[in-house]
Amino acid sequence: MNEEKLMTIREMCDAFEVTPRTLRFYEQKELLFPIREGQKRLFTRRDRARLKLILRGKRFGFSLEEIRQLLDLYDVGDEQQTQIAAAYEVAQQRLTDLKAQRTDLDSAIAELEEQMTWGERMLSSMKNRKAAE
């Protein structure tokens, strides 16, 4: 029999650098489905793959609902074609949003640098005036 390696909540936390609370939260949101043995949770290979995708999606800024919808498409039965196409569409929109945010950040950084340069000049001229007195 091909026994699947099950991981405890502690092993999952160590492997993915998350807290037990995070894992319980994702379980509550029905994103993960560990095997329950009393109070003990055992995570399967499928749970590990799902958690990896959840964390990647969160890093990219996907909402939990978007992540759930993408994960649910895994079982459609078309060799993940639907899931991959949907993920690509969501990723394309997220990339557009991130690029717009980067443009806004670049603009804010440039403006702040200008203000700091102005501040430096003002402080320098004030020091020069004070030294001349």
PyMOL commands that set and color helices and strands:
alter all, ss='L'
color gray80, all
select helices_A, chain A and resi 9-16+20-28+45-59+64-76+81-132
alter helices_A, ss='H'
color red, helices_A
select strands_A, chain A and resi 7-8+35-37+40-43
alter strands_A, ss='S'
color yellow, strands_A
deselect
rebuild
show_as cartoon
